[in-house]
Amino acid sequence: MNRKNCYCVIMAGGAGTRFWPLSRTAKPKQFLDVADTGKTFIRSTYERFLKVVPQENILIVTAAKYKDLVEAEIPELTKENLLLEPYARNTAPCIAYATYTLLRRNPDARMVVTPSDHYIQNEDLFVQTISYAFDYLKENDVLMTLGIVPTRPDTNYGYIQAYGGTEAYKSEVPMQVKTFTEKPDKELAQVFINSGEFLWNSGIFIWNVDTIRKEMEKHLPEVTGLFKGWEMALGSAIEDEFIARAYTDISNISIDYGVMEKTDHAWVYPAKFDWQDIGTWESLYNFLPDKDYNGNAIGTEKALIENSRNIMVISPDRNKLVAVKGLEDFMIIDTEDALVICPKDDKKFKDFISGIAMPDYEKYR
């Protein structure tokens, strides 16, 4: 199958703060093996897409400060396929940078855009899904999102409603998007699940580069306007200077909010492969398969657990005994220089670790 016009853009610039204290500013979660698969997130993502597009068609967009980490994980990546952002400015600027880069190289390019921290089983089905989406774009000028059939009222994901109601679950073809809802509260997420009309937004997009260019220039001129002159600058000796100037004033905005929620070209394709967005401790707990009869996920060799339910214990120290009694819905994350004991709730954890931003804790970030 000829994929010379098909490209993959891996977004790997996040700071990974929701996985603190394992994930640190100097080495965020995409460069860790949080899921204990034997490979880091970014390496797994790269190898997964080698099954979909040619190696020379895989680009990685990351923060300039993570350049060495990317090169260490993926030494075969060519210099021109590593796009470095001077600052993290969410997904819309990242995608704009990649879009203009690909337009300069190949105006007929089709691209899949993906985060670097997904865990996907049955990869053969994943490859079939992405390949079908690429083929669909030959005849259909749409901005496609992969939708995942939800298994629980998760508040960490966006939700997509397609025209066609409950048929969204059964469809084998892409459908036009009716509504996007970003990270609802627990009650609304449960309503979505009960209705049978909503899919999780996977954050994986497939589109023709010229289509996303036109839609970004229509809906996000404050972003795309800063790339004026890209035809001469990108791929040249002044690219770094050009990007640094563009990012100085660029907005911090997601592609979902900036384009997908506004365009009439948004379509969703219900994906059937097993998917997990392991972006938080709570999502890791949901992912871990080996829980005991009390729902405890114990990620350490030595543990004494009594009268505790639905807790998660992570400790890489094989010689340390972790003893817990009387806790429910908590997590205990132990590292060399930090110990976290906190309710296993993403919102509470996010509020809790905001204190790490204080100057006194800079060395622990």
N, C-alpha and C positions, 0 to 999 in steps of 0.2 A: 504494500500500500504506500503510495507516494505521498510523503508529508513535507515536501521541501518548502511549502508555503505556510506550514503550521509551526507555531512557536509557543513556548511556555515562559511565563514570567512568574518567578517565585518571589514573593514579598517576604523579606526576612529582616526588617529593620526595627521590630518592636523591642521594648526594654524588658518585657516579661515580668513586670512588677507583681503580677498576681500569683507568681510562683516563688516569691521571696519566702524563705531565705536561701533556697537552692539556686534560684535564678538571681543573678546580681547584675548591676549596671555593666560591669566589665565582661560578663559572660552570661547573657540572657538565655532563656529556655530553649530557643531554637538550636543552640549549640550544646544542648544537654540531652542525655538519654533518660528523660523523665519517665517514659512509659516502660523502661526496662526491656527494650527490644534488642539491645546490642548495637544500636545505631542512634545517632543524634537525630532530632526531628529534621533538620535541614538535609542531612545526608539521605535519610529515608525518602524525603520528598523528591530530591534530585533523582535518585535511582528509580523511583516510581514513574517519573515522567520520561525517563530514557526509553520506556516501553511505548511511549506515545509519539514523541517527536525526535528528530535527529539531535545528537549531542550538541552540535554547533548551534542549534536553535533554542537552547535553554539559557535564559537570562536570569540573573539574580539581582534584585534591588535591595540594598541594605544601607545602614548608616556607615559613614566613612570610618568611624571608630571601630567597626567590626570587620574591616577589610581583611586583616590578618586571620581572624577566626574563620571567615569564609574560605580563604585560600588554604588554610590548614585542613578544613573538612572536605573541600572539593578542589584538590590541586590541579585537576584536569580542566577546570573552567578557564576559558581564555580571558585575557584582560579586558577585551572589548565587550564581553558578556557580563561583566561585573559593574553594575551601575551604582555609584556611591552618592547617597544623599548627605548633605552637610548637617541637616537637622531632620528629626522625625516629624513629619507633618501629615500623618494619617495616610489613607489609601488613595485619595484622589490625586494629590501631587505625585505620589509614587507611580500611579498608573499613567498619568500624563507624561512623565519622564520616559517611561517604557514605550508608550504609544508613539511619541515623536521619534524615538530612537529606531523603532521598527519601521515607521513610515519612511525614514531616510534610507533604510536598507532594502526594504521590500514593500512597496505600496499595496501589493496584493496579499499581504500577510493576514493570516487569521491567528488569533492568540487565545490561549487559556491563561487566566490569571489566578494564582492560588496562594493562600497563606502557606507558611512553612511548617506549621505545627499541627497538622492533621494526622490522625491515625486511621488507616484504611486497610481492612482485610479484603479478602477475595479480589485481589488486584486485577485479575483477568477481566472481571466484570467492570471494574473501574476503567480499564483501558478501552473496553467496548463502548462504555458510556461517553468518554471524551472523544473517541473516534467518531461515534454517531453525531455528536454535537458539531464537530468540525465539518462533517459532510452536510449536515443540515444547513450550515451557513453558506454553502455554495449557492443555494436557491432561495434562502430566506435571510433578509437583512435585519436581524434582530440582535438585541443584547440579552444573552441567555445566562440565567443563574441556575445552578444545580440545586434542586430542592430535596430535602431529606424527610422521609416520613417520620414524624416525631414519636418518641416512645415514652415521654414523660413531660410534664409542664415545666420545662426548663426556662428559667428567666435570664439565662446568659446568651440566648440565641435570638436572632431576629426571626420573624414569622412572615410567610408569604401566602397570600390567598390568591388562587387563580380563578379565572372565569371557568365555570363548569361545576362548581360546588364540590361535592364529595367525590366526583369523578377524578379529582386531582390525585387521589390515592391510586386509582386504577389505570390511569392513562399511561400509554407507552410512547406518547409524543409530547413535544413541548406545547405549552399553553400560555396564553397572554396573561400577564399579571394583573390582578384586580387591586390588591392592596399590599403594602409593606407595613409591618409593625416592628419597631425596634425594641427589643428586650422588655417585654411587658412584665407587670408584676405577676405574682403567683396565681392570683385569682383569675386574671384575664388569660394567662397562659392555659389554665385549666379549661376555660371556656373554649379556647381555640382547639384544644385536644378533643373535647367532647363534641365539637361541631363536625369534626372530620373533614374540614375544608381547608386546613392550613398545613404548610410544610415548613420545616426549618430552613433558614437561609444559610447555606453552607459557606458562603463567601468565595465560592469558586465560580468564575465568570468565563464565558467563551463568546468571542465576537470578532468581527472583521475590524482591523485597526482603523480603517477610514471611517467606519460607522461610529466607533467610540470617540474618535476625534471630533466628528461633527456634533455629536451629542454633548460632549464636554465643552466645546466652544459655544454651544447654544446655552447650556445651563450653568456653566462655570467659567464665564469669561474672566473672572477675577483670578483664576488659576491659569488658564491657558494663555491669557494675555501676557503673562510673565515669561512665556516660552517663545515670544516673538523673536524671530531670527534663528530658530532651531535648525532650519535647513542648512545653514552654513556653519553653525557652532557645534552641533552634535557630531561626534566622530572626528573632531578636529583637535588641534593643539590647545584651543581655547575652551574646550568643553567644561573643564573643572571650574574655570572662572565664570563661565556663562551660568552654570548650575548654581554656583555659590550666590551669584547676584539674584537669580530667580527665586531662590529659597529664602532670601533675606526678608521678603515681603509676602511670601506665599501663605495662603490660608491653611489652617489645620482643619481638614474636612474629609469625611469619608466619601467614597464613591457611591455608597448606598444613598446617603442623604443628598449629596450634590447632584447625582444624575439619575440613579435607578428609581428613586421615588417620584421623579418629575417627568421622565421620558415616557412617550407612548410606544417605545420600542422594547420595553421590558417583557421578557418571556421567562418561564420557568420550566425546567425539565425534571420530572420526578426521578431521582436516582435510586437504584435498588441495591447498591453495594453497602456493606457495613462501614459506617463512618462515625468517627468521634473527633470533635474539636476539643483537644485536651489543653485548654487554655487557663484553667484554674485548678486549685486543689480540690474543689468540690467535683469538678468534671473528672479529675483523675480518680477520685473515689468511685464515681459511677462507672468508670471504665474498668477498674481492677476486678478481675473475675474471681479471685480466690479469697472470698470472705468466709469467716466462720459462721456458725449457726446463729450468732447474735448480730451478724452484719458487720463485724469488725474486719477491717483490712489492715493486716499487720505486715509492714514492710521492714522487718528487722529479724535477725536470727534468734535473739534472746528477748522474750517478752513474757511478763506475768500479768495477765488481764483478768480482773474479777469484777463482776456486777457492772459491766460496761456494754453499751450497745451502739452500733453504727459509728464507731470511732475509726480513725485512720492514724496509724503510727508509721512514720518514716524515719529511719535512723541508719546511716551507712556504717556506723561503728559496730563491727562484728563482735567486739568484746564487751559492749555495754549492755547491761540488763535494763530494759524499760519496764517499769512496774506501774500499772494503772488500775485504779479502783473507783467505781462509782461515777464514771463519766458517760454521757450520752450525747451523740451528735457533735463530738469534738474531734479536733485533729491535733496531733503532736508531731511537730517537724523538728528534728534534731540535726544540726550541722556542727562543724568544728567550732564555729565562733558564735552561733546563735541558736537559741531554743525557742520555739513558738508553741504555745498552748492556747488554742482559740476555738470558738465554736466553728463547726464545719459548715459555714455559710458564707458564700462569696461576698455578699454585701457587707456583712459584719467584718469580714477579714479586710476588705478594702478600706473601710473606715479605720480599722485598728492600725494597719500598717502605714497610714498616712503620717503617723508620728515619726516614721523613719526619715522623713524629709528634713527633720530638724538638724541643725548643724552638729549637735553632739553625737549624732549617729551616722555621720557621713561615711566612716570607714566600713560600715556594715551594709551599705546600699548595694 
